[in-house]
Each structure stands twice: as C-alpha cells, then as structure tokens.
Amino acid sequence: MDRQSSILIGLFAWFTLLGAGSAPGQEPPKYVVGFIDHRDDRTGTTGIETLLANEPSVQRHRFDLQRPETWIIESCDMIFVGSFSERAPGWGDFVRQAKPRVLEFVRSGGVLVRMNRYRWADDKRPGAQYAQPDLLPPGYTVTRGGDDPRNLFLGESEHPIWHRMTGRPIDGGWHRLSVEKIGNERLFLDAFEDWSSQFRKSAGADRDAYRKNDTAALHAQFGRGWLMLFQLTIDKFDGINDKNLRRQSERFIDNLITWARDTAGTRVKTAPPPVRPDPPIEPRPRPEDPPPVFVPPPRSEPTTALVRGRVFLDANGNGRFEAGEPTVEGATIGDERRVKRSGDGGRYQMTISRSPGRCLTIEPPPGYRAAASSFRRFSEPAPERIDEDFALVPLDAESRR
C-alpha cells in the first residue's frame, strides 16, 4: 500500500512539472507601460487600464500622483497620461518634480502618450493658451485655434473608437492616420492644430517649410516620442467584450510600441519593479446631496398703526369702559405706540392682521374673554390712527349670571 501511494505521488508530481513547463503565456512581458488616469466620477476600472490589460506583452503600472515612489519613469517604455489627469490631486507636484525625468525619458526613446488634451484648455476662445502646468516640451504652449479636429470624426463608417485617430505629418496639414499604419509612417502625431504660436503663419509653402524645420528641431532637442492622441475615448472601451475590438486594441498598442522602438532604437532602462497585482479599485461613492435646509417662508409684517384707547376689565359686562373698572396690568394704551403682530397669547398686545381684510383685536389674559366690541374690522387702507376701547369680560362674572 505504501509503495502504491509513492508511485501515485511521483506520477502526480511529474505531470505537474510537465504541465508547468509547457503552459502557454509564461514569458515575461516585453514592455513596461506606466499610466496616469483620473476621472472625477470614476466608479470602476479605467479605460486605459482595461486597454493595457488586453495586451499580453505589456506589464502595466499605475502612477499614483500622491506617492512619488510609484513614479518609475526610467523603467517604462511608454507612459499614458489620461484625461482629467490635470485635475487629479498631486498633478502639479508631479509636473514640478518629474518633468525633467519625463524629458529625459522621451529623449532616450520613451513615448509619452497624452490623451485628450485639446478639450481642457482653460479658455475656450481661439488663440487662448492652456495655463496649467503640463508635460509639454519647455517653451511650448497649447494654443487653441483653427478648425475643431473633432469634426474629422463625423460621418465615420468604421468603428469610431479604435480604427482611426488624428495625426499631423511633418509637412503640415491635418491627416487621417489609420491605427494599422502607426508603425509604418514616420509621422509626428499631434492632437492640436499647433503647439507653438510661431506656427501661426499663412498657409502655403513657407508655412509647411517652417513646420517641417521647427518640428525637426523639436525632435532633435527632445526626441520623437511626443505622441498626442485625441478623441480616442479610451474610457468607452471599458466593458467591451467584442473579440474583434480586443484584437484591434492589441494591434493598436503593439503598433505604438513598435513606433517608439523604431524611432529611437532599443531603450536603455532600469529594471522594472516586480510584478504585483493591481489593487482593486474601490468604487467611489458619489457625494450625496445634503438634506434640504428648511427655509421658513418670509413672514409679512403687518400694517402698523398708532393705537389710542384703553384695555380694561369689563366687570359688569356691558362692553363700555366705566370709571373704576381696572385696566389690564394696571396700564392703558392711551399713550400712542405702534402695535405689531404677536403670537404670544396673554401679552395683551394689539394685533393688526392682514387677512381677511384689516382688523384689530387683543389677546385676553387667562380668566377673561374679549367682549364682542374687542374686535374691530376696518376698510382698506388701514387708518393710521385707531381710537378704541377694548373690553375684557371676566369668566367668573359670566358664570355668575
């Protein structure tokens, strides 16, 4: 029995080793691609991350803008900078601290892919410059102008996300560039009409020559790896399961990396960090609307009037003030004073209400009620002076009747 168990264990181990040695997909990734992605309302995996996950030859690495130890620029072949990144916390610090490293990264053959920069110019007027710090080459600014390149995508019969993107060849002018041709055409891709105000010249041979010379100088100084992609809407790829689209995205990434390799040759880079599983992205709860604050409706102030008269205790209940009958609280309202609405019963204040009509009444103290004559209605507009006596009838006197 022991010998049989040993044989079974040995066979199991042999098959295990055989399967591990022949398992496909065990080769290490050929490229390290870093990415920065931020969406204000991100609720799941971002589109760039999904795109990179579909390329088996890519080891993806997320740059956390608030953790400089994750900025492994020198270990990357390509860096994607996604939409909304300039709004992410820590973006300004990343630009200030890491831009020299990014310049050297591009100069040595790396590729910087900046997504959807066009639409985030602070000022939307033609000619306005983008004011926030960014990863543009020194001395270059983003200038908005010319025809909106988004119009180039209207009426496309092919797939609107992956099949085409907008590029500008060195000899000037807008150009439709197929994704399949990225690795074949030596183009300097740019998602803007221009990068520099110096490009703003009249159309013609002089302009084209200037563009060619200036772009060549840019390449010579900073490298050819400045790649600006526009309106690829990578975030729309999130959740797409179509196999054809996935194969197309794989070719897209492979062409970009091939273009980078052919541009500057083999890159000398530091060893990439060990592969670690990306931490799950917890959905960010949308901020809940604060509970509505109750705002009491404005209270209309009643019409005020100068009131003259006496508030008295009508001992005999005849409704007329007679000598010897006490006044409320021992005081009269013979002195002219303004009287406003009062919600406190028993304070013996005169009240002028607005609806219905205009009236003048009094709140009786405990143990008394107002006589019928204690309520006066008058026409609009309310008189400025009211000369009235108001009688209060003791309840105990009423019970004695």
Secondary structure in CASP SS format (residue, H / E / C, confidence):
PFRMAT SS
TARGET T0000
AUTHOR 0000-0000-0000
METHOD secondary structure of the structure
MODEL  1
M C 1.00
D H 1.00
R H 1.00
Q H 1.00
S H 1.00
S H 1.00
I H 1.00
L H 1.00
I H 1.00
G H 1.00
L H 1.00
F H 1.00
A H 1.00
W H 1.00
F H 1.00
T H 1.00
L H 1.00
L H 1.00
G H 1.00
A H 1.00
G H 1.00
S H 1.00
A C 1.00
P C 1.00
G C 1.00
Q C 1.00
E C 1.00
P C 1.00
P C 1.00
K C 1.00
Y E 1.00
V E 1.00
V E 1.00
G E 1.00
F E 1.00
I E 1.00
D C 1.00
H C 1.00
R C 1.00
D C 1.00
D C 1.00
R C 1.00
T C 1.00
G C 1.00
T C 1.00
T C 1.00
G H 1.00
I H 1.00
E H 1.00
T H 1.00
L H 1.00
L H 1.00
A H 1.00
N C 1.00
E C 1.00
P C 1.00
S C 1.00
V E 1.00
Q E 1.00
R E 1.00
H E 1.00
R E 1.00
F C 1.00
D C 1.00
L C 1.00
Q C 1.00
R C 1.00
P H 1.00
E H 1.00
T H 1.00
W C 1.00
I C 1.00
I H 1.00
E H 1.00
S H 1.00
C C 1.00
D C 1.00
M E 1.00
I E 1.00
F E 1.00
V E 1.00
G C 1.00
S C 1.00
F C 1.00
S H 1.00
E H 1.00
R H 1.00
A C 1.00
P C 1.00
G C 1.00
W H 1.00
G H 1.00
D H 1.00
F H 1.00
V H 1.00
R H 1.00
Q H 1.00
A H 1.00
K H 1.00
P H 1.00
R H 1.00
V H 1.00
L H 1.00
E H 1.00
F H 1.00
V H 1.00
R H 1.00
S C 1.00
G C 1.00
G C 1.00
V E 1.00
L E 1.00
V E 1.00
R E 1.00
M E 1.00
N C 1.00
R C 1.00
Y H 1.00
R H 1.00
W H 1.00
A C 1.00
D C 1.00
D C 1.00
K C 1.00
R C 1.00
P C 1.00
G C 1.00
A C 1.00
Q E 1.00
Y C 1.00
A C 1.00
Q C 1.00
P C 1.00
D C 1.00
L C 1.00
L C 1.00
P C 1.00
P C 1.00
G C 1.00
Y C 1.00
T C 1.00
V C 1.00
T E 1.00
R C 1.00
G C 1.00
G C 1.00
D C 1.00
D C 1.00
P H 1.00
R H 1.00
N H 1.00
L H 1.00
F H 1.00
L C 1.00
G C 1.00
E C 1.00
S C 1.00
E C 1.00
H C 1.00
P C 1.00
I C 1.00
W C 1.00
H C 1.00
R E 1.00
M E 1.00
T E 1.00
G E 1.00
R C 1.00
P C 1.00
I C 1.00
D C 1.00
G C 1.00
G C 1.00
W C 1.00
H E 1.00
R E 1.00
L E 1.00
S E 1.00
V H 1.00
E H 1.00
K H 1.00
I C 1.00
G C 1.00
N C 1.00
E C 1.00
R C 1.00
L C 1.00
F C 1.00
L C 1.00
D C 1.00
A C 1.00
F C 1.00
E C 1.00
D E 1.00
W C 1.00
S C 1.00
S H 1.00
Q H 1.00
F H 1.00
R C 1.00
K C 1.00
S C 1.00
A C 1.00
G C 1.00
A H 1.00
D H 1.00
R H 1.00
D H 1.00
A H 1.00
Y H 1.00
R H 1.00
K H 1.00
N H 1.00
D H 1.00
T H 1.00
A H 1.00
A H 1.00
L H 1.00
H H 1.00
A H 1.00
Q H 1.00
F H 1.00
G C 1.00
R C 1.00
G C 1.00
W E 1.00
L E 1.00
M E 1.00
L E 1.00
F C 1.00
Q C 1.00
L C 1.00
T C 1.00
I H 1.00
D H 1.00
K H 1.00
F H 1.00
D C 1.00
G C 1.00
I C 1.00
N C 1.00
D C 1.00
K H 1.00
N H 1.00
L H 1.00
R H 1.00
R H 1.00
Q H 1.00
S H 1.00
E H 1.00
R H 1.00
F H 1.00
I H 1.00
D H 1.00
N H 1.00
L H 1.00
I H 1.00
T H 1.00
W H 1.00
A H 1.00
R H 1.00
D H 1.00
T H 1.00
A H 1.00
G C 1.00
T C 1.00
R C 1.00
V C 1.00
K C 1.00
T C 1.00
A C 1.00
P C 1.00
P C 1.00
P C 1.00
V C 1.00
R C 1.00
P C 1.00
D C 1.00
P C 1.00
P C 1.00
I C 1.00
E C 1.00
P C 1.00
R C 1.00
P C 1.00
R C 1.00
P C 1.00
E C 1.00
D C 1.00
P C 1.00
P C 1.00
P C 1.00
V C 1.00
F C 1.00
V C 1.00
P C 1.00
P C 1.00
P C 1.00
R C 1.00
S C 1.00
E C 1.00
P C 1.00
T C 1.00
T C 1.00
A C 1.00
L E 1.00
V E 1.00
R E 1.00
G E 1.00
R C 1.00
V E 1.00
F E 1.00
L E 1.00
D C 1.00
A C 1.00
N C 1.00
G C 1.00
N C 1.00
G C 1.00
R C 1.00
F C 1.00
E C 1.00
A C 1.00
G C 1.00
E C 1.00
P C 1.00
T E 1.00
V H 1.00
E H 1.00
G H 1.00
A C 1.00
T C 1.00
I E 1.00
G E 1.00
D E 1.00
E E 1.00
R E 1.00
R E 1.00
V C 1.00
K C 1.00
R C 1.00
S C 1.00
G C 1.00
D C 1.00
G C 1.00
G C 1.00
R C 1.00
Y C 1.00
Q C 1.00
M E 1.00
T E 1.00
I E 1.00
S E 1.00
R C 1.00
S C 1.00
P C 1.00
G C 1.00
R E 1.00
C E 1.00
L E 1.00
T E 1.00
I E 1.00
E C 1.00
P C 1.00
P C 1.00
P C 1.00
G C 1.00
Y E 1.00
R E 1.00
A E 1.00
A C 1.00
A H 1.00
S H 1.00
S H 1.00
F C 1.00
R E 1.00
R E 1.00
F E 1.00
S C 1.00
E C 1.00
P C 1.00
A C 1.00
P C 1.00
E C 1.00
R E 1.00
I E 1.00
D E 1.00
E C 1.00
D C 1.00
F E 1.00
A E 1.00
L E 1.00
V E 1.00
P E 1.00
L H 1.00
D H 1.00
A H 1.00
E H 1.00
S H 1.00
R C 1.00
R C 1.00
END
